[in-house]
């Protein structure tokens, strides 16, 4: 009954298929991509069906987004910001059912689901301010009576491909910023969580319709082979923002680059916490617990490695084992639950295989790794594995709640272990030693896009640019100057001298 109530509040149909393609402000279009049934990972029960978009349906939505771009880019940026403000207010009104839907369809606990909707609201607030701050620079020319400056123009229709683990927030990171920049958006959500996307699109549709806009925020829920591939190859889409695995990220990058398009890639993370002897042990333990167990280990910023000084390793690991064994696992819609299910049974198998591999490499399973069959086949206990060294399985990202523990003797060794993985998203150090802190944050320190001190690897705020290095993709989303990725830069020179003067002192006759 709880599931039906949540779906009903959001206008999701349980008695017939829900439309999977929308031209923003004009509503759904008829689709031909076949039916997809979305399920609840907690109990395996079907939630609702979606009429998926086909390649032809994608083309119709993309046409509308491209046509809309030509008028949307001419709307003054602060006026575009007002549309984003109203979108944020509409999301505020629907925060509870949207947050509950995330828990229902994706499986993260209620507090995290509601926090994800809050991220959407926060990024809308940030984008409203940005709409009056799309600054260009003024430069001094070497030529007499010449003025130089740069300005930023809207880029076009932006493709946004999101992953299952943040089924709403990552779209908002892109959509809110793209809107104020003057771009239109085509959203292709993960096929594991299409209902989350449809619910958000319905909110966005209402705002666009009330304001008299169409085709600004659009949705195409369909398979990667049809809709996703169409987007990657579409020359009308100058930028594709993709969140997902490194394997798929390579394909996205290669396909879009072949047509000279741009990408923002948010790929894998193999994030580590370094714990020094001077660290506050309770702060470190609590921070690591949330970062490692939150979203059942299915965050790109999940803490997957613990690199702890040998002097404090025994005490910290013992504390963590105790905390892990007290984690409340169960229904993510129950407010007392701290960890919900993994998204698929395949994810559970991947976790089991990773633990078996770690044991063959000399790892010692200290706690966890069990399937809680009484709750369901996707519920597991979070695992801690002590490793003798950083083996191949530790260097891989397993999207599950596994924490590998390794010891170090000095900060230089800790940084070497920390950086010796292909991924480079998030990192953290727990220390009250100024030299260690500055070393970790210096050029010789963490090689990640995010480096924290005395706070965990998860829980980034929207005010800072989010993204990583190496196989994480190098993209940036959300705050700071990430807006520049959604625009094109133009350098302008004005000659008001009345004559021709060339740069570099060239005399042409």
N, C-alpha and C positions, 0 to 999 in steps of 0.2 A: 504493500500500500504506500509506503514512504516513497518508493521509486516513482510510482504513478503520480503522486502529488507534486514531486519535483518537476517531472516532465510536463505536467499540465500547466504549472505556473509559467513555464517558459514557452508554451505553445508547441511542444513537441508531440506529434501524433503517435499513439500506440496502436491505433486501429487501421492505419494505412501508412504507406511510405511517405517519408518526409522529403521535400524537394532538396536536392543536393547542389543546385546551381542557382545563383541569384545575380541579377544585374541590380546593383545597389540603388535603392529608391524606387525601383520599378517592380521588385518582387521576384519570385522564382520563375524559371523558365522550364519548359518541358524537357526532360532528359532521356537519353537512350543508352546509358552506360551500365545498365543492370542494377539489381538490388543488392544492397549490403545491409546485413543485420548487425547492429552494434550490441555488445553484451556487457554485463557487469562482471568485472574480474573477481569480485568477492565471492559470488555464488554461481557464476557461469550462466546465469539466466539471461535470456534475450531482453533487451530494453526497447528498441524500436528499429524500424527499417528505414533505409535511406535510398532514394532513387538517385544513383550516381550519375555524374556527368561523363559524357563521352568526349572524344577528340573534337567532334563537330560542335558539341555544346560549349567546349572550351573556346572554340573560335568565335562563337556568338558573344560570349562574355568578354573576351579579349577585344573584339571589335568595339563593344560598347565602352569599355574602359579607355581605349585609345581615342575614341571620339570625344569622350568626356574630358580627357586630359587637355584637349585644345581649348576648352572653355574654362576648366577648373584652374589652369595655370594663370589665367588672366584675373581671377578673383584676388583682391589684395590679401597679402599674407595674414594680417591681423583679422580679416574677415574669415579666412580659412581657419584661423585659430579659434574663432568663436564657434565654428562648427565642431571643432574638437572639444571645446569646453562643454558644449551641450551633450556630446557623446559621453564624456566622462560623467556628467550628472545622471544620464540615463543608466549607465553602468552602476552607479551608486545605488540607484533605486532597485536594481535587480541583483545586488551583491549576494544576498543570501541564497536564492535559488541557483544562481550561476555557480557559486562556490560549492554548493551541494552537488550540482551536476558533475563537477570535476571529480569529486570523491566517488560518485556513483559510477561514472563511465571509465575513469582512469585509475582510481584506487588510492590516491593520496589522501591522507587524513583530513578531516574537516577544517582544522586550523590552517593547514597548508593550502587547501582549496580556496578558502576565503582570502587568504593572503595573496594568492595568485590574482584574484579579481581586484584586490586592492592595488596590485602592481599595475593593472590596466588603468585604474583610476588615477594613480600617481603619474603615470607616463603621460596621460592626457593633460594633467595639470602642468607638467613640465613643458609639454609641447606648446601649450597656450602661450607661455612666456617666450619660448623660442620664436614664435611667429612674429615677434617684434625685434628679434635679435639675429637675423640672418645676415650677419655683417660681412662686408668685403673690406679689403685693405687699400689704403692709399699709399703709393710709392713715389719716390722722387726720381724724376727723369734726369739722365745725363745731358739731354738736349735742351736748348734754350726754349722757353715758352712752350713747353710740352707738359701735359698732365697725364699721369699713369694711375690706374686703379684697377682693382679686380671686383667682379660681381658674380653672384651665383644665380643660376637659372634652374627651374624645375627640369627633371630628367626625363620623365615619361610615365609609362605604366610599370609599376613595380610588382614583380612576382614574389610572393612570400610562401615558402613551403615550410610548414611547422611539424614538429615531432609530437609524439604522444605524451611525453612527460610534462610538458607545459602547454596544454592544449589551447590556452587563451592568451596568456601573458606575452609570449614571444610574438604573436601576431600584433598585439598592441604596441610593443616596442617599435615595430616597423611601421605599422599603419598610422599611428598618431604623428610620428615625425614626418613620414612621407606626405601626409595630408597638408601639414603646414608648409612643407617645401613646395607644394603645388603639384605633387604627383598623385596619380590614381593607383589603386591597389587591387591585385588579383590574388586571392588567398586559396592555396591548396593545402588543406589540413591533412594530418595523418589519418589513414583509413581505420585506425584503431579507435579514434575518438571523434567521429564526424558530428555527433550530436552537440558536443561542446561548441563546435564551429557554427553550426546552424543556429544555435541559441544566441550566440553573440551577433551573428549576421542579422538576425531579426531585430535586435536592438539598433544596430547600425542602419538598417533599412528604414526604420521608423524615423530616425533623425534626418536622414537624407531626404526622405519624402516630405517631412514637415518643412524643411528649408528650401525645397524646390530643386534639389540637386539630384542627379542620377549618375550611376556608373563610377562613382568615386571609390567606394568600398564594395568589392564584389567577391563572390565565393564560387569555387568550383571544387566540390568534393567528389573525387574519383580516384581511380587507380593511378599509380605512378607510371605504369607503362603507357597509359593513354593520356591522361591529363598532365601528369608531371613532365613527360617527355615532350609534349606539345609546348608547354611553357618554356622548357629549356631551349628549344629550337626556334622560338618565336622572336623574330627580329624587332617586333614592336615592343618587346620587353627588354629595355636596356640594362636592367639590374634584376638579378634573382637573389633573394636572401634565403639561404637554406640552413636549416637546423637538423642535424641527424648524425649518422655514423661517418667515420673517416672514409670507409669504403664507398659509400654513396656520394660523399663530398667530392671525391676524386672525379667521379662520373659527371657530377654537376659542373665542376670547374672546367673539365675538358670540353664538355658540350657547349657551354656558354662562351668560353674563351674562343672556340672555333669560329664563332660568328662575331668576335670582338665585343661581346657583352661583358658586363661587370658582375661580380658575385660578392656577397657577404656570406662567409662560411662560418658557422658555429658548430664545430664537430666534436670529437671525443675529448674527454678529460681524464687524466690519471693523477688526481690531485693528492698532494701530500701535506701532512702537518709535521713540522720539525719541532720537537720539544726539548728545550735546553734545561740544564740543571737548575737555573734560576727561575724557571717558570712557576707560576701559581698552579699547583697541581689540580685543584678543584676546577678552576676556570678552564684549564686545558682539557680535562676529562669531559666536562659538560659540553664544551664546544665541539670536541671531536665526536662525541656521541650523536649530537644533532646532525652534524655534517656527514657522518658515515651512515646513519640509520634513517634520516629524513627521506621521505618519498621512497622508502624501502630500497635505498641505494640507487635509485633511478634518476638522479640528477646528473647533469653534465659536470656540476661542481661538487659532486659527492667526494668525501674524503676516503680515498681508497688505499692510501699508504700512510703508515705512521713511522716516522724516523725519529727515534727517541734516544737520548744520551744514555749510555750504559749505567751511569750513576743513579738514574731515576727510573730506569725501564721497569724493573720488577714491581715497584710500587704503583706506577701509572697503569701498567697492564693489568695488575690485580684489581685496581679500582674500576677499570673499563669492563673487565669480565663481569664484575658484580653488577654494574649498571646495565650491561647488555642483557643479563639474565633476568632483569626486572622490567624490561621493556614490555609494555602492554600491546599485544598483537591481536588484531581482530577487525571488526567492521569499521571501515574508515569514517562512517557517518556517526559513530559513537564518540562523543567528546572525550571519553576516557582513553581511547585508543591512541597509541603513539606510532604504530607502524601498520600499514595495510598490506595488501597482497602485491605480488609481482604482476605485471600486466598480462603475461601469458604463461602457459605451461612450458613453452620452449625456453622462456627466461629462467625458469626453475632448473631445467636440464642444463643450461649453460652454467648456472651457479654450481651445480653438482660436479660438472666436468672440470670447472676451474679449481674446485677444492681437491678433487682427485689428483689433478696435475700438480698442485702445490705440495701435496703430501709426497708424491713421487720425487719432487725436488728437495725433499728434506724438511718440508714445512710441518709444523705441529699445530693441529686444530685445538685451540684453547676453549672455544665455546661456539655453539650455533651450528648452522648448516643443516638443520633438520627440516623436513617438510611436515607441517602441522595438518595432517590429513583430517583431523576432526573439524578443523575450520574450513578446509578446502585445499585442492591441489596446488594453489598458487600462493599459499601462505607458508613462509619459511621463518626460521629463527636467524637473526643476523649473526655473522661469523667473524671471529678474530683468529688469524693464523700467524704464528710466529715463524719467520723465515730466516734461514742462516745467511742469505744474501738476496740480492735483487735478481731473481731468475726471470726467464722469458714470460712466464705466466703473470708475474708481478708487473712486468712492463706493458702488458696488454690491459685494455679496459674491459672489465666484465661488468655489465650493467645490472648489478645485484649488490646486496649489502654484505660485502666481504672487505675486511680491513686487514691488510698485511702489515706486520710489525717487523721492523729491522732496527738494529742498534748502530750507534756511531760514537766516536771518541772526541772529535773536535768539529768546529763549525765548517771548516773547509771540506771535511769528509762528508758531512751532512748535506752540503750543497751539491757535492759531486753525485751522491746517490739520488738526491732530489731531481737533478736535471737530467739524469741518465734514463729518460723515457722519451718516446716519440711525441707525446702530447705536451701541451704547454698552456693549459687554461688557468687554473687557480692554484694558489699555494698559501701557506701560512707558517709563521714561526711563533712559538710561545717562549718568551724570554723577557727578563727584566735587565739584561746586560746590554748597555748602549752599543758597545762595539759589535756584538753579535747581530743586533737589530740593524745597524747601519750596513754591516757586511751583507746581510740577507737582502737588503733593499738596494744594494749598489750594483754596478755593472757586472761584478763578479758573483752576484747572488742569484736569486730566483730568475729563471728564464721564462716565466709565465706572464700572461697578460694581466693577471690579478695577483697581487702580493699583499698579504695581510699580516699584521702583527697583533698577537693576543686576541684574535678572533678567528673563527674557523673558515674553511674554504667555501662554505655555502652561505647564501643569504645576501647577495650583492644588492646594493641600492641602485635605483634607476638614475640617480644623478650622475653617476660615473659611466664612462664608456665600458661596455661589457664585451669581452672577447679574449682570444688567446693567440698563441704563436705555434710554430711548428705544425704538426698534423692537426692541431685544433683549427687551423684555417686562416688565422690572421685577420678575421673580420671584426668589426666593432658595431655594436648596436646601442640603443638607449641614449644615455646622457652625454655630457661634455660636448665635444664638437663632432659627434657621430653623425649629426645631421648632414654634414658635408658629403657623406657617402650617397645621399639621395638626390644630389644636385650636381650640376656641371659648372665648372669654374671658367670664367671668361676674363682675360686680361685686356684692358682697354687703354688706348693711348689717344689723346686729343692734342693736336698741333694747333696752337693759336698764335704762331709766330708770323704767319704770312709767307714763309719761305720753306724750303725743304732742307732739313738737316738730318743726316744719317747718324745712327749709333756707331760706336767704336771708332769714331773719328774718320769714317770712310768719306773720301772725296770722289764723287762720281762725275767729275767733269767740270 
